[in-house]
């Protein structure tokens, strides 16, 4: 049996596991992209209640655990009833997701999403109303209620997740950053996922997304820029100078046709890389891990894009998919080990010297035999 640090997926929307297979056929308009996929996702989001979000999340989390994942960063934004009215227990949906993660044996960072609008000058509509908070104070009170509830649970971290520059006004960014800083909370945000969102940000603020976040004091070593797909070079440098994480989600980004970030620029800028499953279109942490490098090979038309001396490519990728993902979620380390079956067919004919290389670039979750937990620690 081989022991390696357990995987951590730093960006998950567990409820989206319920739409697997539902958005894989051409739509009637003839153009399929993120926005057409989002229509199907909104249909699912509109149907959720506490029982259903727990049931779907449990399936998603059980699948992650079986694949060797011990830590999940759950970017949670389905808060209220379908008409936007808060539940009597305002955090009942978040609690259902946390319960599903714990039932599956996972450590979870519940990253409480902050959402307010459909876009610059556009009110929230349709499914968005159940994501949206009427005020920032409402959102922060919910964060504090969740923090109090799970304060003594070593397997639960509560963090803040302003959804995107599209979904909340720029004036909310600095207070959110201040709250996260004051309480030492993980702070995750979708950043530059789509060219259209970048264009909206520039039109509204005259700044690109990372410029706006830097000016608002959002960037820090606890900040996680999710996607970071369409950055200008100087934005990568701003993230690196702040010691921030970038969470890359290769299986979802391929599925949605969103593109692949300039990983070389992110690495050279000093950004800390981690991985996320995002939409749960495919549950295989090996595929997400190697997707960082293989996507960069496609983008650059080169092989082996990590050429610096030191750890091997495989070692760097496993670190991103395990310890770094856990740290991005507010835990001190991977929290345990994934047990790998040395006799698995995928590892036949592989010598010990090149075993990790084979695991990273040719392994799948079928080689996973289980997870061994360690004593829990937080950052």
Helices and strands as residue ranges (DSSP letters): E 2-5, E 7-12, G 14-19, H 34-46, H 50-66, E 69-76, H 92-103, E 107-114, E 117-119, E 122-123, G 126-130, H 136-149, E 156-162, H 171-183, E 187-191, H 195-205, H 209-215, E 223-227, H 233-241, E 245-248, H 250-256, H 263-269, E 272-275, H 285-300, H 313-319, I 320-324, H 325-328, E 336-340, G 345-347, G 352-354, H 355-362, G 365-367, E 368-373
